[in-house]
Amino acid sequence: MLLNVHIKNIALIDDANVNFTDNLNILTGETGAGKSIIMGALKIGMGDKLPKDIVREPDKEGFCQLLFLVDDPQVIEQIRDLGVEPSEDGEILITRRINNSRTINTINDMAVTAAKLREVSALLIDMHTQHQQQTLLKKAEHMKLLDKYGRASIDPLKQKVAECHREYVTLRREMDELSMDEAERSRKVEFLKYQIAEIESANIKTGEDEDVEHQYNRMVNSRDIVAAASDVYSVTGYESSSSAGNEIGRALASMKGIKDLDGEIDGLYSQLENIDALLNDFNVELNDYMQSMDFDDSEFRSVESRLDVINDIKGKYGSTVEEVFKYLEDSRKEYERLSEYDEYIAGLSDKIKKAEKAMLKAADALTAERQKQAENLCRDIRDALADLSFMEVRFDMVFDRLPECTANGIDDCYFVISTNVGEKMRPLYDVASGGELSRIMLAIKSCMASEDNIGTLVFDEIDVGISGRAAQKVAEKMAVISRSHQVISITHLPQIAAMADSHYLIEKSADEGKTVTRIVRLNDEESTEEIARLLGGVTITEAVMSNAREMKQMAEKTKKY
């Protein structure tokens, strides 16, 4: 649920801090008081695009913060899957700071993108606005509602259809790519044959390119290497009287005569013997190495030629030997397919038929489950509409088939409705009355609420176009929804305001020459006075106040049932 909203320097709001409660939270206020600004601030906190000039005082920071409490383990797990960790007590703190047209978004003090903000907030709050209400006029949205309602049984079937469709599309794409005339196929076969022969004749081994390149570099640089090695050999060997080998030999001869006179000298003599032996071994190996660097021209040309072959193949078929091998494998498969073209096409056609059959079978199973769930959903919606004073309503869902199966199935389905006796059923997207559409949306929301684990539902003036008995029924339905969800609603109807478990007043005033919007929670008496204002307008008589008290009393009785 949404615990707190804190807004600073946004539009007409200087600084507003609102604590919301469980059940039904109602916001009322005069026209122009800034009710839409509150909804706009909520949308900003949920990651919506920032309107131009949204910051009240541009030289100061705009600030919007939403604090949620999440106790549903499934929702907590979904939030973690998005890379966000709730606090130990299940709190989620969403903050947006706006500075010089730049926005910093954080969730529990972790910087996130606006897209991530929208993903997380979508698991926490469901906002219904007049714009969203218009989605009912889009046929494509109807199936989305159905799939969401019956997702437990529908989602696995949708996944199966998507998998079958993916396999079918892959096979069809392969068939399209292989479609060619005989002359084109013949040219491609010959070209593949040439490429395969060229790669095979090169007979390259794994790692050979590195080995040959190392040999080549060694040969190219052999003169410099041998010159440097010869200098080292002359310094460490025995060719001159001053070389290290001869000097160590003289040192050994000097120590030999005294090594028996003192045990410590004997130990030092042994160390020097080891040094002499190591130096001798080093010189032998260095001499062997210099001998190995003696190459004739034929050896060099052979290595150079092999390197050219390897680099030529890599230049044509892959930057590494592994890529060349992969290209060779793919070319052999393609050559085999094209060499046995008729047989391969026949086999591929058979695979396509089987894949299409499997896809349509999965789609039919999905359709059957959707139709089953549609019966349940439409029954629930009819019951909810009856609660909202649609006394003779008929509500159903029509299923048509698309020309071709998609990854989402083959269904083209939409809601149909008749609200009057004798009136034929017509598509819901043809419904023109705003009041009817508002109540239909509320009915659908009430049915979806039981399937939803979103903790907070927000209604922005869902009461547009209704009054009287219909308004009372809408109020009662919202009270029912609020028993299982936190509901926050802006309204101008006294019937809905009377149902509030927590009633807030949005008002506009002048403060130090500036117009500001503030939000205050009303006590019982203040709530009654606000309901009286909604009932009576400018002049609040005792009769209007009495009517307001009676309306609140009736609301309290209704909420007990």
N, C-alpha and C positions, 0 to 999 in steps of 0.2 A: 504494500500500500504506500501511497504518497504521504509522508509525514509532514514535510515542510517545503514551502516555496519561498525563496528569498530573492527579491528583485531590487536592483539599484540602478538609477540613472538610465532607465529604459523608457522611451516615449514619454508619457506623462507621469510615470512613476518615479518619484525621487528615491524612496526607500520603503519597500513593503516586505513584511515578514509574516507569513501566514502559516499556522499550524492546522493541518487538516486532521479529521478524525475518521473512525470506522463508519461504515454504513453510508447514509445519504448526506452529502455536503452540498448545500444550495447557496448560490451567489445571486444576489439581486442588486438593482440600482437603477437610477434614473437613466433615461436614454442619453447617451453622450457622456456618461460618467466614466467610461473606460473599461467596460466589461470585455470588449473585444481585445483590449490591450492585455488583459490578464491571460486570455487564451493564447494570444500571440506570444507572450512571454513563456508560456508553457511549451509552445511549439519550438521556440528558440532553444530552450533547455533540452528538448528532445532531439536537437540536431538539425532543425529546419534551416533553410537559407536565410541569412540575415537581411531584412528589408533595408533599403537605403535610408540613411539618416535615423536609424533606430535609437542611437545613443542620444540621450536628452541633452547633455552638455558635452560637446565633442572633446574638450580638453580634459575631461575626467573619464575614468574607466566605467564601461557598462558591465553589469554583473547579473548573472542569472544562475541560481543554484537550486537543484531539486534533490531532496533527501528521501530515499525509499527504504522501506523495511521489507525484506524478502524472507519468507519462512517456508516456501514450497521447495522441497529438495530437488524436484525436477527442474524448476526455473533456475535454481542456484547452479545446477550442473550445466544447463544451457549457457548461462552467463560465463561460467568457467571455460566452456568450450570456445567462447569468443575471446579468451585471453584476459578476462577481468576477474579478479579475486574479490568476492564480498568480504566485509569485515567479519570478525568472529561472531558478532551478534546479528549478522545478516544485513547490515546496512550498505546501501549503494549511494554514494554522493556524487552527483553529476554537476559539474561547474563549467560555465562558459564566461570567459572574461574578454571584453571587447576593448581594444586599445588602438586608436588610429587606424581603424578599418581592418585590423588584424585580430584574429580570434584565437584564444588559447583554450582548448577543451581538455578537461581532465575527468577521470572517473576514479574515485578513491585515491586522489592525488597522483594518478598515473596519466601522463599525457596521451591523448588518443585523437584520431581523426574524426571529422564530423560524420563520416560514414560509419565508423565504429560506434559513435554515440547513438546514431539512429538504430543500429542493430540491437544494442543493449536496451535502449528505451522501449523498443518495440516489444520486448519481453516483459516490460513492467507496466506499461500504460497503453490503453487503447482509446484514442481520441476520435469522437464522432462529431463532425461539423456539418454545416449545411452543404459544403462542397462534397464531403464524403457521401452524404445522402444521395447526391446526384449519381454516384456510382451504380445505384440500383437501376438507373436508366441505361446502363451498359450491359448488354447481354453477356459479354465475356465474364463479367463479375459474378454472375449467378452460379456458374459451375465452380468458381473458386470458393464461394460460400458453402456449396454442397460438399466439396472435397474437404474443406476445413471441418465441417460438422461431422463427417463420417471418416475422418482421417485414420482412425485406428484400423479399420478394415479396408479402406480405399488406398492408403499409401503403399502397402505392399504390392497391390495389383498395379498401381501406377508405375512402380519401379520395374515390375516385370514387363509391362508394355514398353517402357523406355528402353530396356535392355534388348528386347526383340526388335524394336524399331531401329536401334543403333546397328544391330547386326544386318538387318535388311538393307538399310541405307548404305552400309559399307559394301555389301555384295553388289548392289545396283551401281554404285560408283565404280567398282572394279569392272563391271560389265560395260559401262559407258566408256571407260578409259581403253578397253580392249576392242571397242567397236572400230573397225577399219576395213578398207577394201583390200583385195588380194595383193595389189601392187605395193600398197603401203606396208602391209604385213611382211611381204617378201623383202622389201628394203630394210625393215627393222630387224628381221632375222639375220640377214647378211651382216649388218652392222654389229649386232650383238655377237655373232660368230667371230668377227674380226677382233672385237674387244676382248673376248674371252681367250682367244688364241694368243693375243699380245701379252696379256697378263700371265697366262700359264707358261708361255715360252720364257718369260723373264725368270721364272722359278725362284722367286724371292722367298727367303725364310724369315721367320719371326726374329726381329732384332738385328737382322743382317744389315740394314741401313746404318745403324749406329756403329756396328763393327767396321764396316767398310769405310765409313767417314772418318773413324778414328785412325785406321790404317793410312788413309790418304793424307790426313793432316800430319801424321808421323813422318811420312815420306817427304812431304813438301818441306817440312821443317828439319829434316835429318841433318843437313849441313851445320846449321846453327847448334843443334843438339849435340852433335859429335864434337864440335869445336869446344863447347863449354865442358863437356864430359872429359875431353883430353886434358884441359887445364886442371880439372879436379884430380885426374889420375896422376899427373905429374907432381902435384902438391902432396898427395897422400901416398904415392907409391914408392918405388925403389930406384928410379932411373937416375936421379941426381943425388949428390951427397947431402944436399940440404932437405930432401924430401922427408915427409913424416915417417915413412917406413924405416929409412936408414937411421934417422935420428933416434927413433924408439929402440932400434937394434943396438945402437951405441949405449943408450941408457941401460938396457938390459945387461950388457957386458960389464958396465961399471958396477951395477948392483950385485952381480953374481958373486964377485969376490968378497963381499961383506955380508951377504944375506945370512951366512951361518953364524955370524958374530952376535946377532941380536934377533930374537923371535919376531919382534915387530917389523924389522926390515924384511924378514922372510915373507910376511903377509903382504907387504907393499910390493915386493918382487912378483908375487903371484898375481896381484891385480894388474901390474904392468904387462905380464905375460898374456893375460886375457885381452888387454887392449891391443897388443901386437897381433894376436890371433884374429880378433874382430876386424882390425884394419886390413889384414892380409885377405880375409874373406871378402871384405868390401871391395878391395881392388880387383880380386878375381872376378866378382860379379859385374863390376863396372867395365872391365875389359870385355867380358862376354857380351854385355849390352852394346858396347860400341861396335863389336864385330857384327851383331845382329842388325845394326843400322846401315849396313853396307848393301844397298839395293842396286840392281842393274836396271837399265831403262825398260826392259821388257816387263819386269815386275811392276814398275811404276805405272806403265801404260795399261797393264791388266787391271790394276786396282782403280785407276782413273776411269777406265772404260766401264767397269762394273758399277761404279758410283753414278756415272752418267745414265746407265740403264735404269737403276733404281730410282733416281730422281725424276727421270722422264715418266716412269710409271706412276710415281706419286703425284707428279704434276697433273696428270690426266685423270686419275681415278681416286685420289684421296691424299690428304696431307700426311697421313701415317700409314704404316704397313697394315695395321688393323683395319683402317678404313678401306684400303685397297682390297683386302680379303672380303670385307662385307660387300663391296661393290661387285666383286667376282661372284659371290654367292647369289646375290640378287639377280645378276645378269644371267646366270645359269638357270635360275627358276623362270625368269622371263623368257629365255630362249626355249626352255622346255614347253612353256605354255603356248608360245607362238608356233613352235614346230609341230605341236599337236593341237593346233588351234580349234579345229572343229570338235574334237573330243573334249577339249578343255571348256569350250563355250557351252557345250551340251551339259557337262557336269556342273558348271556354274549356274546355268539356267535352272537345273534341278535344285541346287542349293537355294536359289532365290525363291522358287516356288514353295519350298519347305519353310524358309524363313518367313515368307509372307503369310503362310498358313498359320504358323506359330504366333505371329504378331496379331493376326485377326482373332485367333482363338483367345489370346490374352486380352485383347481389346473388348471382345464380347463378354468375357468374365468381368472386366472392369465396368462395362455398361450395366450388367446385371446387378452388380453391387451398388453402383450409383443409383439405379432405379429403386433398389430396396431402401437405401438410405434416404432417397428423395421422398419416399412415402412417409418415413418417420419425420423428416424435417418439415414437410408440408403440413402434416397433422399437427405438429407442435406449433407451427406458425399460425395455423387456423385457430387453434385454441388461444394463442396469445392475442390474435386479432379480435377474437370474440371478447376477450377481457378489455380490449381497447375500443369497445362500442361498434365493432364491425359485426352486426348481429346476423346478417345473412351472407356472410362472406364465403366465397369459394376460392381456394388457393391450391395450385398444383404446379407441376413441372412437366414441360413437354420435352421429349427426347427425339431429336432428329439425328441422322447420320451424315457425317462429313463425306465429301467425295473420296478422300483418301485418309488413311490412318496416320496420325501424328504421334509424336513421343508422349502426348497426353491422352491418347486414345482416339476414338472415332466419333465421340459424342459432340453434338451441338445442342445443348440443352438450355432452357430458360424458364423462368417463372411466369405463370399466367394467373390472372386474378379476376374475380367478379365480385363487386362490393354491393350490388343491388339485385333484388329478386327479378328474374326475367332477363337480366343483362348477360350477354354472352361473355365467356372467358376471353380475355385479351392479354397480350404480353404486358408484363409489369413495366417494361420500359416505355409503354404508351400511356402510363398513368400520368395525368397532368396536375392533379391537385397537390399543392405543397403540403397541406394538412394531412391528407391521406398518406403521402410519401413519408412524412415524419413518423406517423404511427406505425407504418409498415416496417420502417427501419428499426424502430424501437422493439417491435415484435420479433424481428429477426435477431436483434442484439440480445434480447432476453432468452431466446432459444439457443443462441451460440454461447451465451455466458456459461451454461452448464458444461459445455465442451471445452471452454477456455480456461487456462490457468493464469491468465493475466490478472493481476490483483486489482488494478484501478481502471475504471471506465469513466471517461470524461464526455459529457454531452454539452455542446455549445448551441443553445437555443433550439433544442429539438422540438419545442412547443410551437414553432412558427406555424401560423395558419389554423390553429385549433383553439377552442374555447368551450365553456360550458361542461356538459357531461363528458365529452371526449377529453377535455383537460383533466378532469377528475380521474378518469381511467388511466391516462398517461402517468399521473402522479402515483397512483396505486401500483402500476407496473414498475415504475422506477424504484418504489419502496421495496417491492419484491426482489428485484435484482440486487439491491443494496444489502440484502441479508447474506449474500454469498460473495459479494464484491464491494469494494469501496467505490462509491459513485460520487462524482463531482459534476455539478450541472449549473449552468447559467440559465436563468429563466426570467420571464416577465409575468408569469401566471401565479396568482395567489394560491390556487389549488396545489401546485407543485411546491411552492415555498412553504406551505403549511406542513408538508410531509417531512421537512428537513429534520435530521438529527443534529446537524450543526448548520446554522444560518449565518451567512456573511453578507455585509453590506459594502458595495463598491460605490464610493462617492467622490465627487470632484470638488475641489475648493481652491481658493486663492491663498497663497502663502508667500509673504514677502514679495509680492508683485509677480509671482509665478503660479501657473495653474498646475495643481498636482492631483493625482489620483491615489486614494488610500483604501485599504481594505480592513474592516473591523469585524470581529465576531460578535454577534448580537446575543444578549441574554433573552430569556423567554418573553419578557415584557417588550423589549426592543424589537424582537422578531414579530410579535403581534402587531406593533405599530407599523412595521414595514409591510406586513400583509395587508393591513388596513389601507396603507397608501396605494398598494397595487389594486385594491378593490375600489377605492373611492377617489383616487386622484389627488387634486390639490387640497380640497376641503375634507378633513377627517372628522366626521361627526361621531357622536356616541353610538349611533346605530351602526355605523360602519365598523367601529371598534368592537362592538358586540358581535357583529357578523364574523370579524376576524378571529375573535376568541373561540367562537363556536366552530369555525373551520379548523382551528388547531386542535380542539378537543376531538372532533370527528376524525382528524388525521391520526391522532394518538390511538384511538380505538381501532382504526383500520389496521395500523401497524402491528397490533397485538394478535391479529388473526393470521 
